[in-house]
């Protein structure tokens, strides 16, 4: 993988283009990583493949409950309270990316 300041950091725009490209070019697409890199525009095929591998590893860690859920603040709005509750926690814990 090329080593440069752009190779190690991804902007939110690049991440969004990466996500969209993954939706278009599935695992059976020939030359998938070259096509994803072209869609992102400023990353090499090796960089997008590495970014994908990191994403997959993150998802596995989340699914194995190795990543703690963030502690969200509760905001009081009159008699109603907004924020994360036990039901939300159970629902998030049961989410799985297929």
Backbone torsions as a table, in degrees:
resi	resn	phi	psi	omega
1	UNK	NA	139.6	178.6
2	UNK	-67.3	144.1	179.8
3	UNK	-109.2	112.6	176.7
4	UNK	-155.0	170.8	-179.9
5	UNK	-63.8	-31.2	179.7
6	UNK	-74.5	-27.3	-176.6
7	UNK	-71.3	-26.6	-175.5
8	UNK	-97.5	-13.3	-179.2
9	UNK	-125.2	142.9	-179.2
10	UNK	-123.4	131.4	175.9
11	UNK	-79.3	165.0	177.3
12	UNK	-63.2	-33.6	177.8
13	UNK	-66.3	-43.3	177.5
14	UNK	-63.5	-41.3	177.5
15	UNK	-61.9	-41.2	179.1
16	UNK	-65.2	-41.9	177.9
17	UNK	-65.6	-37.6	176.3
18	UNK	-61.2	-48.0	179.3
19	UNK	-60.5	-43.7	179.8
20	UNK	-64.8	-40.8	179.4
21	UNK	-64.8	-37.6	177.3
22	UNK	-63.4	-33.2	178.5
23	UNK	-70.5	-30.4	-179.3
24	UNK	-84.0	-44.8	-175.1
25	UNK	-104.6	95.8	-178.4
26	UNK	-78.9	-178.7	-174.2
27	UNK	-62.4	-19.1	-179.3
28	UNK	-93.4	1.4	-179.4
29	UNK	-73.8	125.5	175.2
30	UNK	-62.1	141.4	-180.0
31	UNK	54.6	39.5	-175.7
32	UNK	-52.9	-49.6	-172.9
33	UNK	-69.9	-32.4	174.8
34	UNK	-65.6	-40.1	180.0
35	UNK	-69.3	-39.6	177.2
36	UNK	-65.0	-44.0	179.1
37	UNK	-60.1	-41.7	178.8
38	UNK	-63.9	-38.1	179.1
39	UNK	-67.5	-37.8	178.3
40	UNK	-70.7	-40.9	172.4
41	UNK	97.9	-32.2	-174.9
42	UNK	-128.8	21.7	179.2
43	UNK	-129.8	150.2	177.5
44	UNK	-82.7	168.1	176.6
45	UNK	-60.7	-38.0	179.0
46	UNK	-65.8	-38.6	179.9
47	UNK	-67.1	-43.0	-179.6
48	UNK	-69.9	-35.0	177.2
49	UNK	-64.5	-43.7	178.5
50	UNK	-63.5	-41.4	178.9
51	UNK	-62.0	-40.2	177.5
52	UNK	-64.6	-45.2	-179.9
53	UNK	-60.4	-39.7	177.9
54	UNK	-65.7	-42.0	178.1
55	UNK	-60.1	-46.2	179.4
56	UNK	-61.5	-42.8	178.9
57	UNK	-63.8	-41.6	177.2
58	UNK	-60.9	-43.6	179.8
59	UNK	-62.7	-43.5	178.0
60	UNK	-59.8	-43.8	179.8
61	UNK	-63.8	-40.0	178.0
62	UNK	-64.8	-46.1	-178.6
63	UNK	-65.4	-26.2	178.9
64	UNK	-91.8	11.8	180.0
65	UNK	58.6	31.8	177.5
66	UNK	-89.4	-7.5	179.4
67	UNK	-115.3	119.2	-178.3
68	UNK	-69.8	146.4	175.4
69	UNK	-70.0	143.4	178.6
70	UNK	-68.2	153.0	176.4
71	UNK	-91.1	105.9	179.9
72	UNK	-87.9	145.3	176.5
73	UNK	-76.6	146.6	174.2
74	UNK	-97.0	133.7	-179.7
75	UNK	-108.3	121.9	177.1
76	UNK	-81.6	127.2	178.1
77	UNK	-126.8	86.9	-177.4
78	UNK	64.1	-127.2	-179.7
79	UNK	-85.0	-8.6	-179.9
80	UNK	-103.3	146.9	179.5
81	UNK	-117.9	133.8	178.4
82	UNK	-112.5	137.7	178.8
83	UNK	154.7	-167.9	-177.5
84	UNK	-86.5	140.9	179.0
85	UNK	-129.7	-178.6	-176.9
86	UNK	-59.4	-40.4	178.7
87	UNK	-62.1	-44.6	178.3
88	UNK	-59.2	-42.4	179.8
89	UNK	-62.5	-43.7	179.2
90	UNK	-64.3	-41.4	180.0
91	UNK	-64.7	-43.7	-179.7
92	UNK	-65.5	-38.0	-179.2
93	UNK	-64.6	-33.2	-177.2
94	UNK	-86.3	-4.4	177.7
95	UNK	-71.8	136.9	177.3
96	UNK	-137.6	137.0	176.1
97	UNK	-88.3	123.4	-176.9
98	UNK	-87.3	NA	NA
